[in-house]
């Protein structure tokens, strides 16, 4: 086995152990062949951006596993986690491992939409579309919920509750585990109107409504809450109290 493959193998097993610690045993993975990828190519890569330029030509979304963890006595929802974005692809040796992140989607109502959404976001990263990290909103231009007439306006990225250390170490470098939270189209507009605190505000509104970090196809938009004005004012006061300049209207 080449040095690059040995490097990847150690990182893959370290992340697998971390996932077991954070989420427990997984129920299934897609693709079903959940094991260390082999025969990576050597390349001189120093940043995730350079990695994306090469990866977009040779990696596919199926090179990144999606690992499903069913509800248990601790949590009443499913966890769908990407596994592979943080692989040291192509023998990468850098402070940041691979693309520097893994994505997690949580829901009580899983369906094909969960896989479609995660695969779309994985493709966005490996094709060089951009990075996803806490505080990022990404609009989605097509409905993803096939189970009904609901549509998803976009996603916000935030720190995952189940990964309190935020940044984790693999033998190949650091990576973050981030929560992907689906939001409605008018919630996307709200995030944009709030500017730099928009992602924090919308995930806080969703959390206060009892949805925590869950993405649910039939969740009502927070913008349609009859008390949304009061709730936004409370967030403004909170930000002001702690010395942040709020852009909330």
C-alpha positions in Angstrom: 0.0 0.0 0.0 1.3 3.4 -0.9 2.0 6.1 1.7 -1.0 8.0 0.4 -3.3 5.1 0.9 -1.9 4.3 4.3 -2.4 8.0 5.3 -6.0 7.8 4.1 -6.6 4.5 5.9 -5.6 5.9 9.2 -7.7 9.0 8.8 -10.8 6.9 7.7 -10.6 4.6 10.7 -10.1 7.5 13.1 -13.2 9.3 11.8 -15.2 6.0 11.9 -14.3 5.6 15.6 -15.2 9.3 16.2 -18.6 8.8 14.6 -19.2 5.7 16.8 -18.4 7.8 19.8 -20.6 10.7 18.8 -23.6 9.0 17.2 -23.4 5.3 18.1 -23.5 2.4 15.7 -24.9 3.2 12.2 -27.9 1.5 10.7 -26.8 1.6 7.1 -24.6 3.5 4.7 -24.9 4.6 1.1 -23.2 3.4 -1.0 -23.5 0.1 0.8 -19.7 -0.5 0.5 -18.6 1.4 3.5 -14.8 1.0 3.7 -11.6 2.7 3.1 -11.3 3.9 -0.6 -8.2 2.5 -2.3 -5.9 3.6 -5.1 -5.8 7.3 -4.5 -3.5 9.3 -6.7 -0.6 11.4 -5.5 -0.7 15.1 -6.2 0.9 18.3 -4.9 -2.0 19.9 -3.0 -1.7 22.5 -0.3 -5.3 23.9 0.2 -8.9 22.6 0.0 -9.4 24.9 -3.0 -6.7 23.2 -5.0 -8.1 19.9 -3.9 -11.5 20.9 -5.2 -10.0 21.7 -8.6 -8.7 18.2 -8.9 -11.5 16.4 -7.1 -14.2 17.9 -9.3 -12.6 16.0 -12.3 -12.2 12.6 -10.6 -14.4 12.3 -7.5 -18.2 11.8 -7.6 -20.8 12.1 -4.8 -20.7 8.3 -4.5 -17.1 8.4 -3.4 -18.5 10.1 -0.2 -20.5 7.8 2.0 -23.7 8.9 3.7 -24.0 7.1 7.1 -27.5 6.7 8.7 -27.9 6.5 12.4 -31.4 5.6 13.6 -33.2 7.1 16.6 -32.3 5.7 20.0 -33.0 6.3 23.7 -30.9 9.5 23.7 -32.3 11.2 20.6 -35.7 10.8 18.9 -34.5 11.6 15.4 -32.3 10.2 12.5 -28.8 11.4 11.9 -27.5 11.3 8.3 -23.7 12.1 8.2 -21.4 12.5 5.3 -18.2 10.4 5.6 -15.4 11.2 3.3 -15.2 14.9 2.7 -12.5 15.0 5.3 -10.5 12.2 3.7 -7.0 13.2 2.7 -7.7 12.7 -1.0 -4.7 12.4 -3.3 -2.2 12.1 -0.5 -3.0 15.6 0.8 -0.9 16.5 3.8 -2.1 19.8 5.4 -3.4 21.3 8.6 -6.9 20.8 7.1 -7.8 17.2 6.2 -9.5 16.9 2.8 -12.2 19.6 2.4 -12.1 20.3 6.1 -15.7 19.3 7.0 -18.4 16.7 7.3 -22.1 17.5 7.0 -24.9 16.2 9.2 -28.7 16.3 8.5 -31.1 15.5 11.3 -34.8 14.6 10.9 -37.6 12.7 12.4 -39.1 12.1 9.0 -36.5 10.6 6.7 -37.1 9.9 3.0 -35.3 10.0 -0.3 -35.1 13.8 0.1 -32.5 13.4 2.9 -30.1 11.5 0.5 -30.8 13.9 -2.4 -30.1 16.9 -0.3 -26.9 15.6 1.2 -25.6 14.4 -2.2 -26.4 17.8 -3.7 -24.4 19.5 -1.0 -21.6 17.0 -1.3 -21.4 17.7 -5.0 -21.4 21.5 -4.3 -18.3 21.0 -2.3 -16.3 18.5 -4.3 -17.0 20.3 -7.6 -15.5 23.5 -6.3 -18.9 25.3 -5.9 -17.9 26.6 -2.5 -17.3 25.7 1.1 -20.0 25.1 3.8 -19.2 26.3 7.3 -21.2 27.7 10.2 -22.8 31.0 9.2 -23.3 30.1 5.6 -26.7 30.1 3.9 -27.2 28.4 0.5 -30.4 28.8 -1.5 -31.9 25.7 -3.2 -33.5 26.4 -6.5 -35.6 23.2 -6.7 -38.0 21.3 -4.4 -36.5 18.3 -2.7 -39.4 16.9 -0.7 -41.1 14.4 -3.0 -43.4 13.2 -0.2 -45.7 16.2 -0.5 -46.0 19.6 -1.9 -43.5 21.1 0.5 -40.4 22.7 -0.9 -37.1 23.7 0.7 -36.0 27.3 0.2 -32.4 26.6 1.3 -30.1 25.6 4.1 -28.2 27.2 6.8 -25.0 25.7 8.3 -24.4 25.8 12.0 -22.3 24.0 14.7 -23.6 20.5 15.3 -25.0 20.0 18.8 -23.7 16.4 18.9 -20.2 17.5 18.1 -19.4 20.0 21.0 -15.7 20.2 20.3 -16.4 21.9 16.9 -13.1 21.0 15.4 -11.7 17.4 15.4 -8.3 16.0 14.7 -7.6 13.1 12.2 -4.1 11.8 11.6 -4.3 13.8 8.3 -5.4 17.1 9.9 -8.3 19.0 11.3 -12.0 19.0 10.2 -15.3 20.4 11.4 -18.6 18.6 11.8 -21.5 20.9 10.8 -25.2 20.8 11.0 -27.3 21.4 7.8 -30.7 22.9 8.6 -33.4 23.2 5.9 -35.2 26.5 5.9 -38.1 27.9 3.9 -37.8 30.5 1.1 -39.1 33.4 3.2 -36.7 32.3 6.0 -33.9 32.7 3.4 -35.1 36.2 2.8 -35.0 36.9 6.5 -31.4 35.6 6.8 -30.3 37.8 4.0 -32.0 40.9 5.5 -30.2 40.3 8.9 -26.8 40.0 7.2 -24.0 38.7 9.4 -26.2 37.4 12.2 -28.9 35.9 9.9 -27.9 32.3 10.2 -27.6 32.5 14.0 -31.0 34.2 14.2 -32.9 31.7 12.1 -31.5 28.6 13.7 -32.3 30.2 17.1 -35.9 30.9 16.0 -36.2 27.3 14.8 -34.7 26.0 18.1 -37.0 28.1 20.2 -40.0 26.7 18.3 -39.0 23.1 19.4 -37.4 21.9 16.2 -33.8 22.2 17.5 -31.5 21.5 14.4 -34.1 19.3 12.7 -35.0 19.5 9.0 -38.7 18.6 8.7 -40.6 18.6 5.4 -43.8 19.9 7.0 -42.3 22.4 9.4 -44.1 25.8 9.2 -42.1 28.8 8.3 -41.0 30.8 11.3 -41.9 33.9 9.3 -45.6 32.9 9.5 -45.6 32.8 13.3 -48.0 35.4 14.6 -45.5 36.3 17.3 -42.5 36.6 14.9 -42.2 40.3 15.7 -41.9 39.7 19.4 -39.4 36.9 18.8 -37.2 39.0 16.5 -37.2 41.8 19.1 -36.1 39.4 21.8 -33.2 38.3 19.6 -32.3 41.9 18.9 -32.2 42.6 22.6 -30.1 39.6 23.3 -27.5 40.7 20.7 -27.5 44.2 22.0 -27.1 43.0 25.6 -23.9 41.1 24.6 -22.4 43.9 22.7 -23.2 42.9 19.1 -24.5 45.4 16.6 -27.8 43.9 15.4 -29.0 44.5 11.8 -32.5 43.1 12.8 -35.2 45.4 11.6 
